[in-house]
Amino acid sequence: MIKLIALDLDGTLLTPEKKISDKTRNALIELQKQGIKLILASGRPTPGLFNEAKKLKMNEYCGYLLSYNGAALHVYDSMEVLHSQTLTRDQAHRIIEHGHKYPQMTMMTYNDYTLLCENVSAYRVLPEAKMCRIGVEQVQNLHMAMSFDPFKFLFAIEPDKMSELEEEFKKPFEDELSMVLSTPYYMEVMNKGISKGKTLHKLLDILHLKPENLMAFGDGQNDLEMLKMAGISVCMGNGDPLCKEVADFVTLRNDEDGIAHAIEHFRKEGLL
């Protein structure tokens, strides 16, 4: 029996206009009324999930927020911390030093409700802050801003250039850090071993549940571990080919109410 549903946000739950459609929202609220808990599972910082959680009425049904690709996990809306794993200060400084070797890539990190960068006009800075509903602070050098242990760094560049640089950029840290593409233009950099799938395993253990009690929806490469471990995995029609390969079901696109379509499909199958 499915008791939890994990939902990626961008490219999955949200339409290209960054909205939850009424049909999808109503379908997910109805599942919560039946006792199924929702988990918003995103690469976004935690505050970037609040608006969607509120719209889905997750405060009424005790949902969960998995942020920073699994580096943090909270109960919504008490904000009880169930899991937290940051980068060390030393790792942060070495990531910044490495990032400075690639000035063509935008380098960003997060401090509570603020996105930190060295150039507020750089590629994807303002769209990222707007999407996550957080402020932006431009600093002269990110080294000087490291008075905290960050959850992750985000690097952005146009998709064609990302595909050219990806392997070269990852190489010095391949044995130490987790570096995944959440979109064709975003590379997420976190501590080794962090993934949505691993953090969902932690939540299942806390709740004394098993992977077969979990359904997961995703579209990007940072959703792969989550899709692989879930009892039922669904990839959006607009999803990455690698996600489509591992998913149990490929639904319609995120602009075609793909989540609502999959829910109806599995209801007919007697699995929801």
N, C-alpha and C positions, 0 to 999 in steps of 0.2 A: 504494500500500500504506500502510495506517495504521501509523505507528510511535510516535505519541504520543497520549495521551488526556488532555485537560484537563477537570477536574471542579470545578465550583462546589460549595461545601459546603452551606450552609444553604438548605434548600428544594430541593436537588438530590441530593447524595450522602447527606445525613442525613435520617432520618425526622423527623416533627414532635417526637419524643422526643429528638432530637439523637443518634441512633445510626445506625451502618451496619448494615443488615440482613445476616444470614448469607448470603442468596442473592446479594446485590450484592457483598459482600466476596469470596466465593468466585469469582464471575465475574471480578472485577478482578484477583485474584491469579492466576487461570489465564491471563489475557491477559499479565500480566507474565512468567509462565513461558515464554510464546511469544516474548518479546523486546520487547513493547510497553511503553514507559515511561509512567508516570503523572505528571501534574502536578496538584497541588491548587491551584486558582486561586480565591482568596477575598478579600473585603474585610477579613477578620480580620487582626490583627497576626500576625507570624510565629510566636510561641509558641503561638498558638491553632490551629495546624495540626499540631503535633507528635503529639498523641494519635491523630488519624485516620491520619497517615502511618505511625505504628508499627503500628496495627491492620491496615493494608493491606500490611505487610511491605515498605514502599518502601525501607527501608534495605538490604534484601537485593538489590533490583533497580535501585538508583540512580535514584530518582525526583527530582522537583523541587517546590519550594514557591514559589508566586507569591502574595505577600501584599499587604495594603494596596491591593487592586484593581490591582496591577501596579507599585506604587512600589518594590517589592523583589522580588528573585528569588534563590533559593538552591538549591544542590544539597543534597539530603537523603541521608545524614546528616552529611556532612563540613561542611556549612554554608558552603561556598565561596560567596562573593557574586558573582553574575553580573550583577546590575543593582541600582542604588539611586538613588532620586530623591526627595529630601525637599522640603518647603516651606522657604522662607527664613525667617529669624527675623522679618524685617519683615512678610512675608505672614502669619505666625502671629499677630503682634500685631494686624494689621488684621482678621483673621478673628475674633479674640476680641472686639475692639471692636464689630464688626458683630453678633456673637452676643449681646452684652450688650443690644442693642436689641430682642431677642426673648426676654425672660425666660421665656416660655411654652415655649420649646424647651430641651431638655437639651443642653449642650455638653460634649463629651468629646474627649480626645486620649490618646496613648499614649507612654510612655517605657520602652523595653525591656520588662520584665515587669510594668509597672504601668499601670493606667488612671487618668488624672487628670481630676478634675471639681471643681466648686465646691459640689456638694451630693450627697452619697452616696445620699440618699434620693430623688433626682429620677428621673423616668420613664426606665426601661430601664438605669439605671446598673448595678445589681447583676446583672440578667440578662446584660448584655453581658460583664461581668467573669467571671461563672461560665461562660458559653459559651466564652470565650477562654482560660479557665483561667489568669487573671492576677490580681494583687492590685489593690486600689483605694486611691487616695490622694485625700483631700479637701483642696483648697487654698483659701485665702481668696480668691485671685484668680489666674486662669490666666496673666495677664500676668507675675506674679512667678515662675511656674514655668517660664518659657520660657528655660531655660539650655541648650537643645538645639534642633536643627532637626527638627520632627516630620514624620512621613511623611504624616499625614492628621488631620483633625478629623472627628468624627461628631456629627451633630445628630439628636435624636430628639423626636418628638411623635406624638400619636395620629393614625392614618391620615387621618381626615376633616379634621383641622386641617392636616396636612401638605399635602393637596391644595389647601387654601385659601391657604397661605403660600408654596408652593414657588417660583412664578415671581417673586414679590416679593423673596423671600430671595436668590435667585440673581442678580438683576439687576445689583447693583454689581460683581460679579466675573465676569460672563459672558464677558468677553474675556481673563481672566487665569487663572481656575481651572477645574478640572474638578469639577462638582457633580452627582452622580447619585444616584438612589434605588436602594438595594440591596434594600430591602423597603418596603412602604407606609409604614413609620414611621421609617426610617433614611435620612438624607441624608449621603452620603460627600463630603468636601471634600478635594481633592488638587491638586497642581500641574497646570497646563494640559497637556493632551496625554497624561496618564496614563490608561491603560485596560488591562484584561486582554489585549485584542487586540494592542495595540502591544507589550507586553512579551513576548507569545508570539511575535510576529514576531522580536524580538531573540533569543529562544531558538532559533527555527528557523534563524536565520542562524548562530548559534554552532555548531549541530549540522549545518550544511550540508544542511538539509531544506527542504521547501516546504510551503505551507499544505495542499496535498492529502495530505500525510502526517499531518495532525492531525485528530482528532475532538474535538469539544467538547460538553460537557453544561452547561446552565444553566437558570435560571428567572427571573432578575431583570433590571432595566434595566441594571445594571452588567455584565451578561453580553452585552449586545447586540453590542459590537465583536468580542468573542471568537467569538460565533456567526456573525457575518458573514464573518470571515476564515478560518474553519476549512474544511477540505475537506469534512467531514461535520459538520453541526451538529444537535444534538438539544435540544429544549426539553421540559421536564417537563410533564406534564398539568396540574399546578398552577401553571404559569408565567404570567408577564405576557403579555397579548395581543400586545404588540410583539415579544416573543421568539418567540412562536408564528408570527408573520408571517414572520420572517426564517429560521426553522429549516428544515432539510431534512426533519426528521422530528419529530413530536410523539409522545412516548412516554406511558406511564402516569404516574401521580402518584408523588411521592417516598415516599408511604406504601403504594405498590403495587409496589415493586421496579421502578420505571420504568427505571433504568439497566440492570439485568439483562435486562429485556424488550427494550430497544433493542439490546443486545449480541447477543442471540439473533436478532433481526430482521436485523441486518447480517451475521451469520454465514451465515444462509440466503441472503442476497444475494451472498455471496462476497466481502464487503468487509472482513471481519475473519478 
